[in-house]
Amino acid sequence: MTTAIMSNRIEFLETNHVDTTPEQPVANPPILKLVQLGFQTLGPLFPARAAQIAYQLFSTPRIRARHKTSDEMLESARIFEFIYGKQLLKGYEWGRGERTILLVHGWESRGTALRTFAPALVRQGFRVVAFDGPAHGNSGGKRTNLIHFAGAVQAAMRQVGKVHGIIAHSFGGAATVYALANARQPLPIEKLVLVATPNSIEKVLQETIDTLKLTKQVSRRFFRLIEQRLQRPVHEADVSQAYHKLRVGAALIVHDKRDPVVPFAAAETIMAHWTKATLLASEGYGHYRLMKNPDLIERVARFIVD
């Protein structure tokens, strides 16, 4: 159940499923201190090479998400494969409805992590499809980035046919918006749900710079590498700046006020620039548990169906 507050574009998720356990960010690996030392000592001597290495680290997922146990949804998924560039990507499908909902996972996750949304949508007559992005899950590749992942979203949409709606989490949300906004041919969809999606690529890059302790000279080169691949200034790729390029019927922005990974301010910034969007705010479900909340899943399903 939701209750409107402040305006009809902002809602607060009321839930009977209470979980007040603080969600902890993923810990940095022990080798990080050695990597930082390398950048601090060799970066000033070889700034161009250091920037290249920083970009490689930035583009390389540290882990491939695996399921420790199976469940009914994993077992019932129809598995398919499709080609994106030179990589073989793994896909998963539930339901056989005429309208298709695409699930797009976040960084260091996998397509089946969003399977929690599938049962409610299948009951409403939808076909639900997910896929493992490049360098994630059971798909091919060792590295990926915003543009590359966005290309995989476009490839998945071509593979599954007309898409009615998309539910995307975190980095997957940013990649989805980039895919829809920069497609060669328009990719219209009726419903878009962005869960815990970062707005600013520049902030993500700055977090990487701070984590790796890059020098100013290496940082500038690192930024230039990103902008060369984007072929535009970094800020022009912000989610908030893309809305006028999208062909989306309605958007639902979902974010937890205590998200330790992507601050709630990201959702507020997106909402400040997006019209025909609703912000659904929760409190206490963090960045990952949010997608497992039954009340949120029901609310998202209603948004897709309405």
C-alpha positions as a Markdown table, in Angstrom:
| # | Residue | x | y | z |
|---|---|---|---|---|
| 1 | Met | 0.0 | 0.0 | 0.0 |
| 2 | Thr | 1.3 | 3.5 | -0.8 |
| 3 | Thr | 0.3 | 6.9 | 0.4 |
| 4 | Ala | 0.9 | 10.0 | -1.6 |
| 5 | Ile | 2.9 | 12.8 | 0.1 |
| 6 | Met | 3.8 | 16.3 | -1.0 |
| 7 | Ser | 2.4 | 15.8 | -4.5 |
| 8 | Asn | 0.9 | 13.2 | -6.7 |
| 9 | Arg | 4.4 | 12.5 | -8.1 |
| 10 | Ile | 6.0 | 11.4 | -4.8 |
| 11 | Glu | 4.8 | 8.3 | -2.8 |
| 12 | Phe | 6.1 | 6.6 | 0.2 |
| 13 | Leu | 6.1 | 2.8 | 0.4 |
| 14 | Glu | 4.2 | 1.5 | 3.4 |
| 15 | Thr | 5.0 | -2.1 | 4.1 |
| 16 | Asn | 4.1 | -4.8 | 6.6 |
| 17 | His | 7.4 | -6.5 | 5.8 |
| 18 | Val | 9.7 | -4.8 | 8.3 |
| 19 | Asp | 13.5 | -5.3 | 8.1 |
| 20 | Thr | 15.5 | -2.8 | 10.0 |
| 21 | Thr | 18.9 | -4.5 | 9.7 |
| 22 | Pro | 21.4 | -1.9 | 8.3 |
| 23 | Glu | 22.6 | -2.9 | 4.8 |
| 24 | Gln | 26.4 | -2.8 | 4.7 |
| 25 | Pro | 28.3 | -1.7 | 1.5 |
| 26 | Val | 30.5 | -4.4 | -0.2 |
| 27 | Ala | 33.9 | -4.3 | 1.5 |
| 28 | Asn | 37.0 | -3.4 | -0.5 |
| 29 | Pro | 39.3 | -6.3 | -1.3 |
| 30 | Pro | 42.6 | -6.5 | 0.7 |
| 31 | Ile | 44.7 | -6.0 | -2.4 |
| 32 | Leu | 43.2 | -2.5 | -2.7 |
| 33 | Lys | 46.0 | -0.9 | -0.6 |
| 34 | Leu | 48.6 | -2.4 | -2.8 |
| 35 | Val | 46.8 | -1.0 | -5.9 |
| 36 | Gln | 46.6 | 2.4 | -4.3 |
| 37 | Leu | 50.3 | 2.4 | -3.5 |
| 38 | Gly | 51.0 | 1.5 | -7.2 |
| 39 | Phe | 49.0 | 4.5 | -8.5 |
| 40 | Gln | 50.6 | 6.9 | -6.0 |
| 41 | Thr | 54.2 | 5.8 | -6.8 |
| 42 | Leu | 54.0 | 5.0 | -10.5 |
| 43 | Gly | 51.1 | 7.3 | -11.5 |
| 44 | Pro | 53.2 | 10.5 | -11.5 |
| 45 | Leu | 55.9 | 8.8 | -13.6 |
| 46 | Phe | 53.5 | 7.1 | -16.2 |
| 47 | Pro | 50.2 | 9.0 | -16.0 |
| 48 | Ala | 48.9 | 7.8 | -19.4 |
| 49 | Arg | 49.5 | 4.2 | -18.6 |
| 50 | Ala | 48.2 | 4.6 | -15.1 |
| 51 | Ala | 45.0 | 6.1 | -16.5 |
| 52 | Gln | 44.6 | 3.1 | -18.8 |
| 53 | Ile | 45.0 | 0.7 | -15.9 |
| 54 | Ala | 42.5 | 2.7 | -13.9 |
| 55 | Tyr | 40.0 | 2.4 | -16.8 |
| 56 | Gln | 40.6 | -1.3 | -17.0 |
| 57 | Leu | 39.9 | -1.7 | -13.3 |
| 58 | Phe | 36.8 | 0.5 | -13.6 |
| 59 | Ser | 35.5 | -1.6 | -16.4 |
| 60 | Thr | 36.2 | -5.0 | -14.8 |
| 61 | Pro | 33.6 | -6.5 | -12.4 |
| 62 | Arg | 35.4 | -7.9 | -9.3 |
| 63 | Ile | 33.0 | -10.9 | -9.0 |
| 64 | Arg | 30.5 | -12.9 | -11.1 |
| 65 | Ala | 27.4 | -13.3 | -9.0 |
| 66 | Arg | 26.4 | -16.9 | -8.4 |
| 67 | His | 23.4 | -18.4 | -6.8 |
| 68 | Lys | 24.2 | -20.4 | -3.6 |
| 69 | Thr | 20.9 | -22.3 | -3.8 |
| 70 | Ser | 18.3 | -22.9 | -6.4 |
| 71 | Asp | 14.6 | -22.2 | -6.2 |
| 72 | Glu | 11.4 | -22.7 | -8.2 |
| 73 | Met | 11.9 | -19.6 | -10.4 |
| 74 | Leu | 15.5 | -20.5 | -11.3 |
| 75 | Glu | 14.4 | -24.1 | -12.1 |
| 76 | Ser | 11.4 | -22.9 | -14.2 |
| 77 | Ala | 13.3 | -20.4 | -16.3 |
| 78 | Arg | 13.5 | -21.1 | -20.0 |
| 79 | Ile | 17.1 | -20.4 | -21.0 |
| 80 | Phe | 18.2 | -19.0 | -24.3 |
| 81 | Glu | 21.3 | -17.4 | -25.8 |
| 82 | Phe | 22.0 | -14.5 | -28.1 |
| 83 | Ile | 24.9 | -12.8 | -29.7 |
| 84 | Tyr | 26.0 | -9.3 | -28.9 |
| 85 | Gly | 29.1 | -8.3 | -30.9 |
| 86 | Lys | 31.5 | -11.2 | -30.4 |
| 87 | Gln | 30.0 | -12.2 | -27.1 |
| 88 | Leu | 27.5 | -14.9 | -26.2 |
| 89 | Leu | 25.0 | -13.6 | -23.7 |
| 90 | Lys | 22.7 | -15.8 | -21.5 |
| 91 | Gly | 19.0 | -15.1 | -21.3 |
| 92 | Tyr | 16.1 | -16.3 | -19.1 |
| 93 | Glu | 12.4 | -16.3 | -19.7 |
| 94 | Trp | 9.2 | -16.9 | -17.7 |
| 95 | Gly | 5.6 | -16.8 | -18.9 |
| 96 | Arg | 4.2 | -16.7 | -22.4 |
| 97 | Gly | 2.1 | -13.5 | -22.5 |
| 98 | Glu | 2.0 | -11.3 | -25.6 |
| 99 | Arg | 3.4 | -8.3 | -23.7 |
| 100 | Thr | 7.1 | -8.5 | -22.6 |
| 101 | Ile | 8.8 | -7.1 | -19.6 |
| 102 | Leu | 12.6 | -6.9 | -19.6 |
| 103 | Leu | 14.6 | -7.1 | -16.4 |
| 104 | Val | 18.1 | -5.4 | -16.4 |
| 105 | His | 20.4 | -6.2 | -13.5 |
| 106 | Gly | 23.1 | -4.0 | -11.9 |
| 107 | Trp | 26.9 | -4.1 | -11.6 |
| 108 | Glu | 28.3 | -7.4 | -10.3 |
| 109 | Ser | 24.9 | -8.9 | -10.3 |
| 110 | Arg | 23.0 | -11.1 | -12.8 |
| 111 | Gly | 19.7 | -11.3 | -14.7 |
| 112 | Thr | 18.1 | -13.8 | -12.4 |
| 113 | Ala | 18.7 | -11.5 | -9.4 |
| 114 | Leu | 15.6 | -9.7 | -10.5 |
| 115 | Arg | 13.5 | -12.8 | -10.8 |
| 116 | Thr | 11.5 | -11.7 | -7.7 |
| 117 | Phe | 9.5 | -9.5 | -10.0 |
| 118 | Ala | 8.6 | -12.3 | -12.4 |
| 119 | Pro | 5.8 | -14.2 | -10.5 |
| 120 | Ala | 3.5 | -11.3 | -10.1 |
| 121 | Leu | 3.9 | -10.2 | -13.7 |
| 122 | Val | 3.5 | -13.7 | -15.1 |
| 123 | Arg | 0.2 | -14.0 | -13.1 |
| 124 | Gln | -0.9 | -10.8 | -14.8 |
| 125 | Gly | -0.3 | -12.4 | -18.2 |
| 126 | Phe | 3.1 | -11.0 | -19.1 |
| 127 | Arg | 6.2 | -12.6 | -20.5 |
| 128 | Val | 9.2 | -11.7 | -18.4 |
| 129 | Val | 12.7 | -11.8 | -19.8 |
| 130 | Ala | 16.1 | -11.3 | -18.1 |
| 131 | Phe | 19.7 | -11.6 | -19.3 |
| 132 | Asp | 23.2 | -11.7 | -17.9 |
| 133 | Gly | 25.0 | -8.6 | -19.2 |
| 134 | Pro | 28.5 | -8.7 | -20.7 |
| 135 | Ala | 31.1 | -9.9 | -18.2 |
| 136 | His | 28.4 | -10.8 | -15.8 |
| 137 | Gly | 26.7 | -14.1 | -14.7 |
| 138 | Asn | 27.0 | -16.8 | -17.3 |
| 139 | Ser | 27.6 | -14.4 | -20.2 |
| 140 | Gly | 30.8 | -13.9 | -22.1 |
| 141 | Gly | 33.4 | -11.1 | -21.7 |
| 142 | Lys | 35.8 | -9.9 | -19.0 |
| 143 | Arg | 35.1 | -6.1 | -19.1 |
| 144 | Thr | 32.2 | -3.8 | -19.8 |
| 145 | Asn | 31.1 | -0.2 | -19.4 |
| 146 | Leu | 28.1 | 2.0 | -19.7 |
| 147 | Ile | 28.1 | 2.1 | -23.5 |
| 148 | His | 28.8 | -1.6 | -23.9 |
| 149 | Phe | 26.2 | -2.6 | -21.4 |
| 150 | Ala | 23.7 | -0.3 | -23.0 |
| 151 | Gly | 24.4 | -2.0 | -26.3 |
| 152 | Ala | 23.6 | -5.3 | -24.7 |
| 153 | Val | 20.2 | -3.9 | -23.5 |
| 154 | Gln | 19.5 | -2.9 | -27.1 |
| 155 | Ala | 20.6 | -6.3 | -28.3 |
| 156 | Ala | 18.3 | -8.0 | -25.8 |
| 157 | Met | 15.4 | -5.9 | -26.9 |
| 158 | Arg | 16.0 | -6.8 | -30.5 |
| 159 | Gln | 16.2 | -10.5 | -29.5 |
| 160 | Val | 13.0 | -10.7 | -27.5 |
| 161 | Gly | 10.8 | -8.5 | -29.8 |
| 162 | Lys | 8.6 | -5.6 | -28.8 |
| 163 | Val | 9.2 | -4.7 | -25.1 |
| 164 | His | 6.2 | -3.3 | -23.2 |
| 165 | Gly | 8.2 | -2.3 | -20.1 |
| 166 | Ile | 11.6 | -2.5 | -18.4 |
| 167 | Ile | 12.5 | -2.9 | -14.7 |
| 168 | Ala | 16.2 | -2.0 | -14.1 |
| 169 | His | 18.3 | -1.9 | -11.0 |
| 170 | Ser | 21.2 | 0.4 | -10.2 |
| 171 | Phe | 23.9 | 0.5 | -12.9 |
| 172 | Gly | 21.4 | -1.4 | -15.1 |
| 173 | Gly | 19.1 | 1.5 | -14.8 |
| 174 | Ala | 21.7 | 4.0 | -16.0 |
| 175 | Ala | 22.6 | 1.6 | -18.9 |
| 176 | Thr | 18.9 | 1.2 | -19.8 |
| 177 | Val | 18.3 | 4.9 | -20.0 |
| 178 | Tyr | 21.5 | 5.4 | -22.1 |
| 179 | Ala | 20.3 | 2.6 | -24.4 |
| 180 | Leu | 16.9 | 4.1 | -24.9 |
| 181 | Ala | 18.2 | 7.7 | -25.3 |
| 182 | Asn | 21.0 | 6.8 | -27.7 |
| 183 | Ala | 19.4 | 4.1 | -29.9 |
| 184 | Arg | 19.8 | 4.6 | -33.7 |
| 185 | Gln | 16.2 | 3.7 | -34.1 |
| 186 | Pro | 13.6 | 4.8 | -31.5 |
| 187 | Leu | 12.9 | 2.2 | -28.8 |
| 188 | Pro | 9.5 | 3.2 | -27.4 |
| 189 | Ile | 8.3 | 1.4 | -24.3 |
| 190 | Glu | 5.1 | 2.0 | -22.2 |
| 191 | Lys | 6.5 | 1.6 | -18.7 |
| 192 | Leu | 10.0 | 2.1 | -17.2 |
| 193 | Val | 10.9 | 1.3 | -13.6 |
| 194 | Leu | 14.3 | 2.4 | -12.3 |
| 195 | Val | 15.3 | 0.9 | -8.9 |
| 196 | Ala | 18.2 | 2.5 | -7.0 |
| 197 | Thr | 19.6 | 4.1 | -10.1 |
| 198 | Pro | 22.6 | 6.5 | -9.9 |
| 199 | Asn | 22.1 | 9.7 | -11.8 |
| 200 | Ser | 25.6 | 11.1 | -12.2 |
| 201 | Ile | 28.4 | 9.2 | -14.0 |
| 202 | Glu | 30.7 | 11.9 | -12.9 |
| 203 | Lys | 30.1 | 11.0 | -9.2 |
| 204 | Val | 30.7 | 7.4 | -10.0 |
| 205 | Leu | 34.0 | 8.3 | -11.6 |
| 206 | Gln | 34.9 | 10.4 | -8.7 |
| 207 | Glu | 34.2 | 7.6 | -6.3 |
| 208 | Thr | 36.6 | 5.4 | -8.4 |
| 209 | Ile | 39.3 | 8.1 | -8.3 |
| 210 | Asp | 38.9 | 8.4 | -4.5 |
| 211 | Thr | 39.0 | 4.6 | -4.1 |
| 212 | Leu | 42.1 | 4.1 | -6.2 |
| 213 | Lys | 43.7 | 7.3 | -4.8 |
| 214 | Leu | 44.6 | 8.5 | -8.3 |
| 215 | Thr | 46.7 | 11.6 | -8.6 |
| 216 | Lys | 45.2 | 14.7 | -10.3 |
| 217 | Gln | 47.2 | 14.2 | -13.5 |
| 218 | Val | 46.0 | 10.6 | -13.7 |
| 219 | Ser | 42.5 | 11.6 | -12.8 |
| 220 | Arg | 42.3 | 14.1 | -15.7 |
| 221 | Arg | 43.5 | 11.5 | -18.2 |
| 222 | Phe | 41.1 | 8.9 | -16.7 |
| 223 | Phe | 38.2 | 11.4 | -17.3 |
| 224 | Arg | 39.4 | 12.0 | -20.8 |
| 225 | Leu | 39.4 | 8.3 | -21.6 |
| 226 | Ile | 35.7 | 8.1 | -20.4 |
| 227 | Glu | 34.7 | 11.1 | -22.4 |
| 228 | Gln | 36.4 | 9.8 | -25.5 |
| 229 | Arg | 34.3 | 6.6 | -25.3 |
| 230 | Leu | 31.2 | 8.6 | -24.6 |
| 231 | Gln | 32.0 | 11.1 | -27.3 |
| 232 | Arg | 30.5 | 13.8 | -25.1 |
| 233 | Pro | 31.2 | 15.5 | -21.8 |
| 234 | Val | 30.5 | 13.1 | -18.9 |
| 235 | His | 27.7 | 15.2 | -17.4 |
| 236 | Glu | 25.7 | 14.9 | -20.7 |
| 237 | Ala | 25.3 | 11.2 | -20.0 |
| 238 | Asp | 23.5 | 11.8 | -16.7 |
| 239 | Val | 20.2 | 10.0 | -16.3 |
| 240 | Ser | 18.5 | 13.3 | -15.5 |
| 241 | Gln | 19.6 | 14.8 | -18.8 |
| 242 | Ala | 18.2 | 12.0 | -20.9 |
| 243 | Tyr | 14.4 | 12.3 | -20.4 |
| 244 | His | 13.7 | 14.5 | -23.5 |
| 245 | Lys | 15.3 | 11.8 | -25.7 |
| 246 | Leu | 13.2 | 8.9 | -24.3 |
| 247 | Arg | 9.9 | 7.5 | -25.7 |
| 248 | Val | 8.5 | 6.3 | -22.5 |
| 249 | Gly | 4.8 | 6.3 | -21.5 |
| 250 | Ala | 5.3 | 6.5 | -17.8 |
| 251 | Ala | 8.3 | 6.1 | -15.4 |
| 252 | Leu | 8.5 | 4.9 | -11.8 |
| 253 | Ile | 11.6 | 5.9 | -9.8 |
| 254 | Val | 12.1 | 3.6 | -6.8 |
| 255 | His | 14.7 | 4.5 | -4.2 |
| 256 | Asp | 15.4 | 3.9 | -0.5 |
| 257 | Lys | 16.2 | 6.9 | 1.7 |
| 258 | Arg | 18.9 | 4.9 | 3.5 |
| 259 | Asp | 20.5 | 3.4 | 0.3 |
| 260 | Pro | 24.3 | 3.1 | 1.3 |
| 261 | Val | 25.4 | 2.5 | -2.3 |
| 262 | Val | 23.5 | 5.1 | -4.3 |
| 263 | Pro | 22.3 | 8.1 | -2.2 |
| 264 | Phe | 18.6 | 9.0 | -2.3 |
| 265 | Ala | 19.7 | 12.4 | -3.7 |
| 266 | Ala | 20.2 | 10.7 | -7.1 |
| 267 | Ala | 16.5 | 9.9 | -7.3 |
| 268 | Glu | 15.6 | 13.5 | -6.3 |
| 269 | Thr | 17.8 | 14.9 | -9.0 |
| 270 | Ile | 16.3 | 12.6 | -11.6 |
| 271 | Met | 12.8 | 13.6 | -10.5 |
| 272 | Ala | 13.7 | 17.3 | -10.8 |
| 273 | His | 14.2 | 16.8 | -14.5 |
| 274 | Trp | 11.7 | 14.1 | -15.5 |
| 275 | Thr | 8.1 | 14.8 | -16.1 |
| 276 | Lys | 5.4 | 12.1 | -16.1 |
| 277 | Ala | 7.4 | 10.2 | -13.5 |
| 278 | Thr | 6.5 | 9.0 | -10.0 |
| 279 | Leu | 9.0 | 8.7 | -7.2 |
| 280 | Leu | 8.4 | 5.8 | -4.8 |
| 281 | Ala | 10.4 | 6.1 | -1.7 |
| 282 | Ser | 11.1 | 3.5 | 1.0 |
| 283 | Glu | 13.0 | 3.7 | 4.2 |
| 284 | Gly | 15.3 | 0.9 | 5.6 |
| 285 | Tyr | 15.5 | -1.4 | 2.7 |
| 286 | Gly | 18.8 | -0.2 | 1.3 |
| 287 | His | 20.1 | -1.0 | -2.2 |
| 288 | Tyr | 19.6 | -4.7 | -2.6 |
| 289 | Arg | 16.9 | -5.9 | -0.2 |
| 290 | Leu | 14.5 | -3.4 | -1.8 |
| 291 | Met | 14.0 | -5.8 | -4.7 |
| 292 | Lys | 12.8 | -8.6 | -2.4 |
| 293 | Asn | 10.2 | -6.5 | -0.6 |
| 294 | Pro | 6.8 | -8.1 | -1.4 |
| 295 | Asp | 4.9 | -4.8 | -1.1 |
| 296 | Leu | 7.3 | -3.1 | -3.5 |
| 297 | Ile | 7.0 | -6.0 | -6.0 |
| 298 | Glu | 3.2 | -5.7 | -5.8 |
| 299 | Arg | 3.4 | -1.9 | -6.3 |
| 300 | Val | 5.7 | -2.3 | -9.3 |
| 301 | Ala | 3.4 | -4.9 | -10.8 |
| 302 | Arg | 0.4 | -2.5 | -10.4 |
| 303 | Phe | 2.3 | 0.2 | -12.1 |
| 304 | Ile | 3.2 | -2.1 | -15.1 |
| 305 | Val | -0.4 | -3.3 | -15.4 |
| 306 | Asp | -2.2 | 0.1 | -15.0 |
